[in-house]
Amino acid sequence: MKKFVLLYIYIFLMLPVFAQTNFQELGLEKALEKAKGEGKMVFIDCYTSWCGPCKIMAKEVLPLKEVGNFLNERFVCVKYDMEQGEGPEIAKKYRVDAYPTFLLLNADGSLINSIVGMTPSGQEFVYKVKLALGEISTVKMDSMYAAGNRMSRFVLSYLKALEATKQYDKAKEVSAELMKNLNDSEKSYATYWFLYENPNISPMGSENMNYLLGHVDNFRKGVGVEPVNAKLTSIFETQLEDIIRGKNKTTNIVDVEEIENNLKACNLPGKEYLYDYVALLKGMFSLDADATFAVFMKIFPTMEEGKLSYLYFRPITFLKGKWSEQQKKELIDLSLKLSPKVKNVVLQDGLKFFTEEIKKY
């Protein structure tokens, strides 16, 4: 009888442990390995020792049965102090700059989504995770927003939910309204950086992108030099490559010069190839074969195969009738030299057969 009572007490005491979120004492690499082996994802509670909302989540929300049941079934759960051990490295890699932040990772370490801030109830937290995973729609949040809820935390959660469910048109509208109510300092907070990072929410030419380009130093201070420079590089690279490949049919040398001015104003170190793109386009649009040829022969011999396939041909065809016989010979030689080096068979043949076209130019 005594043994039965003790066993009953043991089981009773252990039940909450199994019901609550099962945080495991694993480094991130081991957590990812375990997740892969179990066919799960990884859930990371990113906290700091001084964060009040982090402590509330740890004490009042994450131990709840409904939260534990949901998370334990889908995730290997771990938690890290962002100021201790491997925490700073994780924070840098996944750009964690507000607490608490909950990261949802694939087993290969890629970020699925993140949830920022405290959630007052277990049910709402599970709802947010489902939204972040794309398991449910944003119908409830849509109605709350339509009813006039403009609380900062809610709007941020709503925007992240819209992003997670790829409702980009709606996200653009909500983002535009949010930005109108923020001052210049607030717009460059790291909290809102995800809006500028996503080209589906803030495409080129949008108010958000124009604001970013006009307040680069503010963003470098608020978000960090590295992520801002990476985003700016991506912006200019996409703009210039789209023009080179002929994707933007109405662009001209004035547009290129405007991009060049923005590029200079942003002062991006180590990105000289972007200025090579500018020089190539200025030569093309001014129909200057000599200037175009000089930059072309600088850029393309060492260009990676993926870009070569869509950037190589148009500068040559654009200046049809302008090339000298010597320039055509060197362009043919370069095409024949590049052809056997690329792995893509279609590109190999394209470069080889293109030499016959160049002869006609």
N, C-alpha and C positions, 0 to 999 in steps of 0.2 A: 504493500500500500504506500509506504514511504517513497519507494522508488518511483511509483506511478505519479505521485504528487510532485516529486522533483522534476520528472520528465515533463509533466504538464506545465510547471512553472517555467522550465527552460524553453519549451516551445512558445509559451505565451510571451516571454521576454524577447525571443528572437524574431517574432512576427514583424514588428515594426522595422527591423533591420532589413528584412527581405522586401518589405513594402516600399521603403524609401529608395531614393536614387542611390545606386550602388557605385560610389566613387572608388576607383581602384588606384592603388599606389603604383603607378607605372609612369615611366618617362614617355614622352610623346612617341618616340620611335617604337617602343614596345607596345604602346596602346594601338598604334596603326597596324602593327603586325598582328596583334590579337584580333582587331576588328576585321582584318582581311581573312584570317582563319575562321572566324565565326560568321562571316557574311554580314557584318554590321558596319555602321558608321562610327565616327568618334565625336563625342560631345565634350567640349572643354568649358569649364567654369573659370573665366579669367577674372581674378579678384585682386584686391590689395588689402593689406592689414588695416589700413585706416579708412576703408570705404564702408560707411554705414549701410547703404542699400545692399552691398554685397553680403553683409552679416545678416540682414533681414532675410534675403533670399536663401542663404545657407541654413538659417534656423527655422524659418516659417513656411517656405514654399517648396524648396527642393526635397525636404524629407516627406512631403505629402504622398500618400499612397497612389493617387491618380497620376502624379508626376513620375514617381518611381516606376510604376507599371509601364507607362508609356516609353520612358527613356531607356529603361533596362532592356526592353524587348528589341530596340532598334540600334542602340549605341553601346560602345565601350565608353564609360564615363570617367573623366579625370578632371582634376582641378589644379590650377597652378597660380601661385602668387606672382603677379607680373613684375615684381621687383626683386624676386629671389630665384636662385637656380636657373633653370632654362626659361623662366618666365619672360625676361627682357627680350630674349631671342624670338620667342613666340609672338610677343607683342609687336616686334618690328616686322616680322614676316607677314603677319596677318593684319597689321595696321590697327592694333587695338589701342585706343587712346581715350576710352571712356569706360567707367566701371559701374556695375558689372557688365561684362560682355560675355556672351555665350556663343562659342564657335561650333558650327556644324561642319564636320569634315568628311570627305570620302576617305576610304581606306588607303588611298594613295597620297593623302595629305592635302589634296586640293580643297579649297574652300567652297562649300555649298552655299552657305549663307551665315549671317551673324545676327544675333539679337542683342540689342543694346539697352541697358537700363533695367530697373526693377519692375517686376510685375506683381501686383498685390495678391493675386489668387492663383492656386494651382491650375484651375480650369482655364484661366486666361493664358497662363504660361504654356500649357500644352497646345492651346489654340495658336499661339504665336509660333511655336515650333512647327506645327502642321503647316501653317502659312509659309514659313521659311523653307520647308521641304516641298512646297507646292502640292500638298495633299488635299487642301480644301480651298474654296474661293474666298474672296474678300467681301462677300455680301453683307455681313454684319458690320464691318468697318465702313463700307460704302454708305450704309444708312446712318451710321453715327456721324460721319462727315457731312452728309447732306442735311442732317438735323442741326448742324452748326458747331459741332465739337472741333475746336481749334486749339486744344491744349497741346503744347509743344511735343510732349512725349507721345501723345496719341498720333499727331500728324507725322512724326518721324516713323513710328511703327507702321502707320498706314502706307507711307511712301515705300518703306522696305518691303511691305507685303505686296504692294503693286509691282515693285521691281521683281520680287521673287516669283510672282505669277505672270510676269511679262505683260502687264497691262500698261504699256508705255505711254499711250496717248493720255490716259487718265493721270498717270504719274506726272506728265508734263504740266497738266493743268494745276494739279495740287502743288507741284513744285513752284510754279509761277506765282501762285497766290501766297505761298509761304515766303518766297523771296521778297515780295512787296512789303511784307511786315517785319523784315529784318533790317537792321542798320548795317552800315558798311563793315563794321568790326565783326558782327555776327555772321555775315555771309561767308567770311573766310575761316570760320571755325572748322575744326576737323570733323565735328559732328555731322556737317552737311556735305562733306567731301564726296561721299558716295554718289551724290546727285551730279556733280561735275564729272566724275570718273566714267559714268555710264553714258556712252554716246547715244543710246536710245532715248535717254531722258534729256540730255543736254547735247544735242547735235551741233555741228559747226554752224555758225550763223545765229544760234539761239542767244537769248539774253544772258543765259548763264555762261556760255562760252565767251561771249563778248566781255562780260564782267570779269571773268577769270583772266583774260588776256590784258585787261586794263588795270588789274590789281595783283599782279604776279607776286610782288614782294610781300604783300599782306598774306597771301596764301602760303608762301614759303615759311613765314613766321608762324602762322596758325596751324598748318598741316604738316610741314616739314619739307626741306629742300628736295630730298630724294623722290618722294611720290609726286610732288608737283612737277619737277623736271621731267620725270618719266611720262607724265600725262601730256605735258607740253610737247615733248619729242614726238609722241604718238600723234598729236594733233597736226603738227607741221609735216610729219612724214606722210600721213594719210592725204592731206591736202595736196602736197606736191606730187606724190605718186599718182594720185587720181588725175591730175592735169597731164602728167607725162603719158599716161596710158590712154588719154582721150576720154575719160569718163565724164568730165565736165566740159561739155561742148561749147559753152558760151564764154569761157575764160579767155583772157588775153594778157598781154604783158603788164598792163596796169594792175591786174589782180595779183600777178606774180610779184611785182614790186611792193604791193601792200603786204603780202606774206613775208617778203624779205625784211621789211621795216619792223613787223611784229616779231620776227625771229631775232633780229638784232636787239630789240628792246628787251626780250626775254633772257638774253645772255646765257645760252645753254653751252656749257663747256663740253668739249669732246664730241661735238655733233657737226663736224665740218662737212660731212657728206650731205647735210641738208643744204648748205650753201652751194655745193656742187650741183644739186638738183636745181636750185635757183638759177645758176649760171647756164645750165643746160636749157632750161625753159626760156630764158631771156634770149639765148642764141637762136632757139627754134622760132620764137614769135617775131624776132627781128629778121628772120630768114638769113642769118649769118652762118653760112656753112662752116667757115673756119673756126669761129668761136664754139659752135656746137660740136664740131669734130674733136676739138682739143679736150673738151670736158667729157664727151662720150668715151674717148679712148682712156680716160682716167678712171671713169666709173665702172664700166662694164666688164673689163677683163677679170676683176676679182669679185663681181657681184654674186650673191648666193643664188642658187638655182631657182628657188621659189619665186624670187622677184624678177629674175632674168626672163622668165616665161611671159610676163605681162608688161615689162618695161623696155625690153630691148628693141623691138621692131618699129614702134611708132616714131621715135625720133628720126630714124632713117627714111621712112616713107613720107614723113612730114616735109622733108626738104628734098623731095624728088625733083630732079632737074637742077639742083643747086650744087651737087657734089662734083668735085674735080675728078679726073681719071685716077689720080694717085690716091685720093681719099676713098674712092670706090674700091680700089685694089686692097687697101688696108682694112676696110670694112669687111670685105670678102675673106681676107686672111683671118681676121678675128673670128668671124662666124665659123669658119672651118676649124679653127683652133679650139673653140668652145664646144662644138658639137660632140666630139667623143668624150668630153669631160663630164657632161651632164648625164644623170641616171635616167631621166624621163625620156622614153623612146620617142614620144611625139615631139618633144622639144629638140631632141637630137636631129630628127628628120627635118623639123621646121627650120632650124639653123642652116642645115646643109642645103635644102632646096631654096632657101631665101637668097642664097648667093646668086642664083640665076636671075632673080628679080633685081638685085642690086646692079647687075651688069647693064640693065636697061635704064637705070637712073642716070 
